[in-house]
Amino acid sequence: MARPYRLFFIRHLKSTSNGNGQYCGWTDCDLISNEGDPIEFPVAVPHVFCSDLKRTIQTAAIYFPQATFEADPRVRECNFGDFEGKTYAQLKNDPDYRNWLNDPWHVPPRNGESLGHVKSRVLDALVELPSDSVVVTHGGVIRVVLDTFTQDDRSFWDWDVSNGSIWQLEWASKEEFKEGKPCTSLSEVPITAKQTM
């Protein structure tokens, strides 16, 4: 009998660009604060997968200080191209920006990448992971995963993936995940600071 397959996704904590309301894809910005508490987690976490950008590695170090980390550029945020570092107010009248907002799966930001491209590279990375893997990544990546593997009617932009949030997805087997079938269970995991004795 096949064993269930489960993955955990964590969005990095608030970055300097998040604090300024800027699009931050491949820019390697820091967290606003490197301080925080380790968290309680539903499974043991000896190893964490994350993107190769500082904000995910810093978050992983705060949440799981005893774990080892493996950085993979395939789970980076979307490359926002010319929109990188800009705010909605700066872009709202740009026709290329409006086209991207209306069809991000097929239309890339100017000199950036479409969500279809993001999905392809992210799934290439995820298929290599064992069950119960923890992936510290970015809001766009988590929205791509939620849009791909849930039967929810929300659009990509409608998912509320806040900084530091944890998402658990489970399939009946790894084969079902590989086949692109919807997850059988989805939950946002409550964050609880680890109790120290």
Residue pairs with C-beta under 8 A, 6 or more apart in sequence:
2 172
2 173
2 174
2 175
3 131
3 173
3 174
4 131
4 170
4 171
4 172
4 173
4 184
5 131
5 170
5 171
5 172
5 173
5 174
5 176
5 177
6 131
6 132
6 168
6 169
6 170
6 171
7 126
7 129
7 131
7 132
7 133
7 135
7 168
7 169
7 170
7 177
8 41
8 43
8 132
8 133
8 134
8 135
8 166
8 167
8 168
8 189
9 135
9 137
9 141
9 142
9 145
9 166
9 167
9 168
9 169
10 59
10 60
10 63
10 134
10 135
10 136
10 137
10 164
10 165
10 166
10 167
11 137
11 138
11 139
11 142
11 161
11 162
11 163
11 164
11 165
12 31
12 55
12 56
12 58
12 59
12 136
12 137
12 138
12 163
12 164
13 31
13 32
13 33
13 36
13 55
13 58
13 59
13 62
13 163
13 164
14 31
14 32
14 33
14 163
14 164
15 24
15 29
15 30
15 31
15 32
15 55
15 163
16 29
16 30
16 31
16 32
17 23
17 24
17 27
17 29
17 85
18 24
18 32
18 163
19 32
20 87
21 87
21 88
22 85
22 86
22 87
23 80
23 83
23 84
23 85
23 86
23 87
23 91
24 77
24 80
24 84
24 85
25 76
25 77
25 78
25 79
25 80
25 84
25 112
25 140
26 53
26 76
26 77
26 79
26 80
26 84
27 84
27 85
28 53
28 54
28 55
29 53
29 54
29 55
30 54
30 55
30 58
31 54
31 55
31 58
31 59
34 58
34 62
35 62
36 62
36 63
37 62
37 193
37 194
38 62
38 63
38 64
38 65
38 66
38 193
38 194
39 63
39 64
39 191
39 192
39 193
39 194
40 192
40 193
40 194
40 195
41 64
41 134
41 189
42 168
42 189
43 132
45 64
45 67
45 134
46 66
46 67
46 68
47 67
47 68
47 69
47 70
47 133
47 134
48 60
48 64
48 67
48 68
48 69
48 70
48 134
48 135
48 136
49 69
49 70
49 72
49 75
49 125
49 129
49 133
49 134
49 135
49 136
50 56
50 57
50 59
50 60
50 69
50 70
50 71
50 72
50 75
50 135
50 136
50 137
51 57
51 71
51 72
51 73
51 75
51 76
51 77
51 136
51 137
51 138
51 141
52 71
52 72
52 73
52 76
53 76
53 77
53 138
56 71
56 75
56 136
56 137
56 138
57 69
57 71
57 136
59 136
59 164
60 67
60 69
60 136
61 69
63 136
64 134
72 125
74 121
74 122
74 124
74 125
75 122
75 125
75 126
75 135
75 137
75 138
75 141
76 137
76 138
76 141
77 137
77 138
77 139
77 140
77 141
78 109
78 112
78 113
78 115
78 118
78 138
78 140
78 141
79 109
79 112
79 113
80 109
80 112
81 108
81 109
81 110
81 111
81 112
81 113
82 96
82 109
82 110
82 111
82 112
83 91
83 97
83 100
83 109
83 110
83 112
84 112
91 97
92 98
96 109
96 110
97 109
99 107
100 107
100 108
100 109
101 157
104 114
104 115
104 156
104 157
105 114
105 115
105 116
105 119
105 156
106 114
106 116
107 114
108 114
108 117
115 140
115 144
115 156
118 140
118 141
118 144
119 144
119 148
122 141
122 144
122 145
123 148
126 135
126 145
126 177
127 177
127 178
129 135
131 174
139 161
139 163
142 159
142 161
142 165
142 167
143 156
143 157
143 159
143 161
144 156
145 167
145 169
146 152
146 154
146 159
146 161
146 167
146 186
147 154
147 155
147 156
147 159
148 180
149 169
149 171
149 177
149 180
149 181
149 182
149 183
150 169
150 182
150 183
150 186
151 182
152 186
161 167
164 191
165 188
165 191
166 188
166 189
166 191
167 186
167 187
167 188
167 189
168 185
168 186
168 187
168 188
168 189
169 183
169 185
169 186
170 183
170 184
170 185
170 186
171 177
171 181
171 183
171 184
172 184
176 184
177 183
